């Protein structure tokens, strides 16, 4: 746990810095304990490029749920080759997946919000906890304009559920800023983005959106929920269905 006065001072320092310098500050303060979670989205690809370009000592991991798009796996392979980075995949526990499928069915997440959250817990939340364990800082690609739930997020925050300092360096970037950076630096990105997929998760749970739709409308599109899986919520999900 970080003290309130320490958080305030660290936030003050980080807010003044561009992304690369903010990451450098945190890796200097917490050597060997800064980790970045990438879902291979456009925001995450920007951060990956910055880490590689500046040779920052940030550990990178991704959550392989077992239900991702082929295009996501292909982008992961291309990203590793292009930047020469070690991106560590974390997988759900085999027994937990088997129990989930035996109980709810292979596509049981369509049946209820509770079933879907149980699937997200097994395939994403629990592996995330393993990936974060032993680290002090978690870097994410969250942006405020991605959803209503994220507009009030701070640049730097204490994640109580995971007991880790969370840094959202692109929080105040607009979509146009991000796309301009990707084009300028020739950063590889998922071709599904060009087909109307703004937020890309598991294949059965993601669809393209129409012009004018909310960016998160394509995630868990059959639900009227607030479109989160538990990775970035104040209270962590429990494995219930």
N, C-alpha and C positions, 0 to 999 in steps of 0.2 A: 504494500500500500504506500502511496506517495502522499505526503502531507499537503494540506490545502495551500499553504504559502509557497511550497516548492512547485506545486502545479501552476500557481498563478505566475511565478517568476519564469518558469520554463515556457509557459504559453506566451508570455510577453516577448521572450527571445525568439521563439519559433515563428510567431506571427510576422516578424519583420523580414524573414528570410525566404528566398526562392526555394523551390522544392529540393534541389540538389544540396543547397547549403543547410536546409532544415534537416535533411537526412544525415548529412555529415555531422552536424551538431549532436544528434541523437546517437550516432554510432561512436562518437568520441566519448559521450557521457556513459553509454551502456555498451562497451565493447563486447562483441560476440553474443549480444543478447537482443539484437534487433532482427525481426523477421517480417517478411512481406508475403501476404497471401494474394496470389493471382488467380483469377478465374478466366484469364485470357481475354477479358473484355477490353474495349478500347482504352479506358482509363488505366487499366492495369498494364497494358502494353506501353503506355507512355512512361509509367513509373519504372517498368523493367528496362526501358531504353536509357533512362536517366541513371539507374543503378549501374548498368553496364558501361555507359559512357564515362562515368566518373569513377569507375572501379570501386564502388562503395562496398564495405564489408557487411552487406545485408543478406541474410539467408532467405531464400525464396522457396515457397512451396505452393502446391495447387491441390485442390480436393477433387479426386476422381471418384465420382458417385457411382460409376458403372452404367450411367444412363445418359452420357453426354453425346452431343452431335459428333459425327465423323469430322466435320470441319474444325471443331475445337481441338480434337486430338492432333489433326494435321497441323494446326497453328502452333500447338505446343512443340511439336517436333521441329518445325521451322524456326521457332523463336530460340530454342536451345542451340541450334546450329548457328544461327545468325549472330547471337551475342556471346556464345561460348560460356553460357551460364549453367550451373547445376540447379535445376528446378525439381525439387523433391516432391513426388506425388504421395498423397496420403489417401488410403482406401478405407471404406467402411469394414467393420469386423464381419467376417464371413457368417458366423453363427447368428449375429444380430440380423443380417439381411435375410437369412434363411427363415428365422423365426417370424420376421415381419411379413414376408411373402406367404408363408404357410398360414398366417393368421388373417391377413387382409387381401391376399391375392396379388398377382404380379402388377396389376394396375389399380390396386385398391385406393390409391390416393385420389382418384376421381370421385370416390363415393362420399367423402366428407372432409371437412377442413381438419378434423382431428386425425383422420387417417393420413392426410397429406403432411401434417406437421410431424406425425410419427415417422414418416418416410424421410422427411428433411432431417429429423434428429439423427436417425441411424446413418444416413448417407453423408451428412454434412456437419451437423453440430458436434457430434461425438468425435469424428476425425479431426475437426478443427481444434478441439480441446487438447488432443494429443499433439498436434502440430505446434500449438502455442506453449505447451508446457516447458518450463525451464527458461523462458525468454522474458524480457522486461518491457519490450516495445513491439507493438503490432502495427505495421503499416498497411493501410487499405487504400483502395481506389475510389472510395465513396465521394460523390459530388452532391451538393445541396439540392440541385435542380432535378435529381433523379426521381425523387418522390417526395410527397408531403411529409412523410415520416423523417426525412433526412434534412429538411430545411433548417431545423433548429439545432443540428449537431454542431459541436464546437470543433475547431481545428485539432485540438488536443484534448483528450478526455480520459478518464479512468473507467475502464470496463470492469465493473464489479463482478459480473458473472464469470469472467475469465481471469480476474485478478491481474490485469495487465494494462499498461499505458497504451492508448490507441492514438495513432497519428493519421489524420486524413489530409494529406498534402494537397490534393486536388479539390478540396471541398468547395472553394469559391471559383473554380474554373467554370466557364460556360461551355456548352456543347461546341460552339464555334471555335473557341480557343483550343479545345482539345483536338478537334479535327484539323485545324490549321497546323498544330504541332505535329500531328501524325503525318500530314502531307509533306511538311517541310523536312522532316527527318526520315522520311520513307520508312516508316514503322509498319511492319506486317500486322494485319488485323484480320479478323474473321470475315470471310466473304458474305456470311449471312447478314452482316450489318447493311450491306448494299441491297438486301432483299426485304428490308423492313423490320428486321430483328434488331431492336435497340438494346434490350437487356436479354442476354443469352444465358440460360441455365441448362437444366436437363431437357433432353429432346421431347419427352412426353408432356412436359410442363411449360413449353415455350412456343409461342406463335409469333408471326409477324404482326405489326400493328398498322393501322390505317393512318393517313395524314390527319393530324389534329388529336389523335388519341394520346392519353397519358403514357409516358415512356414505360411505365410498369404494367400497362394493360396486357401485354403479351405474356406476362408471367402468371401461372396458375389462372389462366384466362377463364376458366369455368367457375371461378369463385368471385364473391363480392367482398372478400377479405381485404386487409390493408397491404397485401402483397409483400410480405416478408417471410423469411424462412427460419429466423431465429439466430442467424449469425451476427446481426447488427441491431439487436433489440436490447434494451436495458435489462429485462428479465429473460433468462435463458429458458428454452423449452425443456420440458421433461418428456420422457419417452412414454407417452400415453396415447391411447387410441380408443 
